[in-house]
Amino acid sequence: MSAAAERPSTRIASMCAAAETARVTHSFKVVGKSVHKGFAVGMSIRSATFSAGGHSWCIKYYPSGNADNCKNYASVFLELVSKSTEATVLYDFRLVNQATGLSSSLFSSKAVFNDEKPTWGPRRFIIKSDLEASGYLKDDCLEIECDLTVIKVDEIDVPPPNLQDDLQKLLESEEGVDVTFKVKDEVFQAHRIVLAMRSPVFKAELYGPMRNNKKGSIAVEDIEPPVFKALLHFIYTDSLPIMNDLDAKDHHEMVKHLLVAADRYGLERMKLMCENILCKKLAIDSIATTIILADQYHCSKLKDACFQFINSSNRMDDVVASQGYNDLKRECPALTIEIWEKAAKSRKI
């Protein structure tokens, strides 16, 4: 066997496939003497809307041209009616001979239709006098055909954003940490730039004139370790941690502590999230302490929700009988007066 007959031992393959397309022919009949003879420059007629390739389209016909510089011509355009989308299209405008019923192509092109440029077509489609001479316009009837091919480009599956996951992994891995916090008997490590980016209080503490330049850990007072851990979770992920391991009472208390921590570190979104949770978890045995919390940390929505809760369904007697109300009278008498004033107004309404 000659060397020329030997074939390579390794075989590779490739394939080229045409892009998927959607093809439609739309016929648009323009009938009436007034249309063909009485339309001024710039006046148009629209076809009915039709569908092709998952988009809506129409044909726009200008019997006397769409501008003064083409007033001796008829103009025709294909328009993308759908909004906030884009389509690559091959389009062919044709006119039907009224005697033979056969159509002839007068203009073909390819274009990308979108919100910025939804209309494409020839301004000088055909000289007006040629319409009758060529047999396209007869008995005041003109039939325009548009062969439309929408090229469907395969979309690439883009994965969902994972910045939050990456930041959470960064926090958990402690890679590149440059600041340490001592909270009671627990130690937490983090990244100065992330904390400063998310919290104006941390920014002032870590980068401001009064910043802590000590190499040792920063002591955090008046906050429990689980609360500080949850605070860091929010700073890195913009979400509250899952707390399914807590019972209803402990969960409620945890959210209160997180609201206080959010207020302390200037995390307004976290504070509003906690406020929203508490609004949905109001109860008679804890309503008094919740009102105190709302008043102390300027949570107007939560405070209003508490007043509404007390004044609805005749709950006032049960609230007054609770231990929390006795504590409220002793610690915040002004709030007690406000509760009764709100109740009186509610009854008048």
Secondary structure, 3 states (H helix, E strand, C coil): CCHHHCCCCCCCCCCCCCCEEEEEEEEEEEECHHHHHHCCCCCCEECCCEEECCEEEEEEEECCCCCHHHCCEEEEEEEECCCCCEEEEEEEEEEECCCCCCEEEEEEEEEEEECCCCEECCCCCEEHHHHHHCCCCECCEEEEEEEEEEEECCCCCCCCCCHHHHHHHHHHHCCCCCEEEEECCEEEEECHHHHHHHCHHHHHHHHCCCCCCCCCCEEECCCCHHHHHHHHHHHHHCCCCCCCCCCHHHHHHHHHHHHHHHHHCCCHHHHHHHHHHHHCCCCCCCHHHHHHHHHHCCCHHHHHHHHHHHHCCCCHHHHHCCHHHHHHHHHCHHHHHHHHHHHHHHHHC
